[in-house]
Amino acid sequence: MTRLHPTFRLLLQLGAALAVAGCTAPSMVLNAIGAATDTSASWAIVKHIHDKITEGGPVPCFRLNTVERALAAHCPPYTPGLIAQDDLRSPRLPMCPLAMAAREPRTWPVLAELIHKGAMPEACERAPLVELAQQHACPDFAAASPEARESLLWLAQADARSVHHDVVRMFSCPLAREVGFDAVLTRWIAEGALPAGQLGFNPLSALHPDMLATPLAKQLEAQGHRAGTALDPYDGRLRPGFEEAFRGGHYEALDWWFARRPELLDRVPPPQGDQLPWVPLAVALKPQELDTGVSQERLVSYLLARGANPQRRLPHRPDMTVERLARQMNSPLAPLLERAPSRGRVATRGAPNAP
């Protein structure tokens, strides 16, 4: 019987493995073959051929260091204890390891070992928790392991840059409150980490709308935070507080806002200086502008009952009122606007664009 050359035998193994691998990543198949071989020249040839086959795709797992491999989605699942401390400063990572591990729930299990091996948030260009909040506004923290949750809480305490508009929103969202992460905000208040007038955002605007009618929001107001500045430009990507409450149909939060800023019924200032203000009634006419499940009819009825003016003119089209826009759109809500009390029309006569 003819004996196959080792290199040819390895090539046959690689071809057969790739043929039956289905959805398995080629690099995982190669790793499995490599485990049964040595590091000879034959194995180097097989790796070279593998690189050619997978050219243009993700870097093969066998070419990644321990940190890169733990964070790569196309590599085998992370195994605790295998990260080498010297690999924490890999120049090939698109961002620091802690930020990469924090921003995706899939890689949260890696956090504890990274921290234990000496990874520090100061090495990250941006706070890891900011990366997470801007990627997932309200992650399922309950699905994380106790070790992963402890690591996320450590980041909130160890990295002062975590005091950020988007992180406050994330830690006050329903899924965060389920596991007690809103306690981070209480601690920040007690430690003086949220001083009025000294942040790049207003915590009252950063809070999830459900939190405005709570003792925590009252604490913030008692410390000098005001709704009057809660619509100023801010450092963050998640929606400002009033807009979050409006587009999400959070009526108790809207009551809170209108009690403090009644002018928001007809005119909402833009979050940035190069944008135009917007009119809540006009936005409510467009279902695509509201979060899934929010009733347009209920929202419009609520605004009208509060005193919103259907004759309000649109900032970007001074010749167009909300009522006229509804008729032009053939909106089923047009009759509701037409039946609105006339006091709004009288209140703005001669000054349709007054704030």
Number of C-alpha atoms within 10 A of each C-alpha: 3 4 6 9 9 13 16 12 13 19 18 13 16 21 13 11 17 18 10 10 13 9 7 14 17 23 23 17 16 20 17 13 17 17 9 7 13 11 9 10 10 18 18 13 14 21 21 11 14 19 16 10 11 14 11 8 8 13 17 22 21 15 11 16 16 19 23 21 22 24 22 19 13 17 22 16 13 19 11 11 10 12 20 13 15 12 14 21 13 16 9 10 13 9 16 23 27 27 23 22 25 26 20 16 16 14 19 21 23 25 24 20 19 21 16 11 15 11 19 18 22 15 14 15 10 16 24 27 27 26 20 23 25 16 15 14 17 18 20 14 20 14 12 15 12 12 15 21 20 14 22 21 15 13 22 23 15 13 16 13 17 20 23 24 27 28 28 22 27 28 27 25 21 19 18 19 16 13 15 14 21 21 16 17 21 15 13 15 16 11 10 10 14 21 16 16 12 9 15 14 24 29 27 27 28 26 25 24 27 15 21 21 13 9 11 18 17 14 14 20 15 10 14 10 21 18 20 11 13 21 21 17 16 18 12 17 13 18 16 26 25 25 19 21 22 21 20 17 21 17 15 14 21 24 16 17 24 15 12 13 15 15 15 19 20 24 21 18 17 15 17 12 10 7 9 13 17 17 21 22 26 19 17 22 22 13 14 10 11 20 13 11 9 16 15 19 14 12 21 21 18 15 19 20 11 13 16 25 28 28 24 26 24 21 15 10 8 11 9 15 18 22 24 18 18 22 15 11 13 10 14 13 18 19 12 16 22 15 10 18 15 12 11 16 15 13 12 15 13 9 11 17 15 12 12
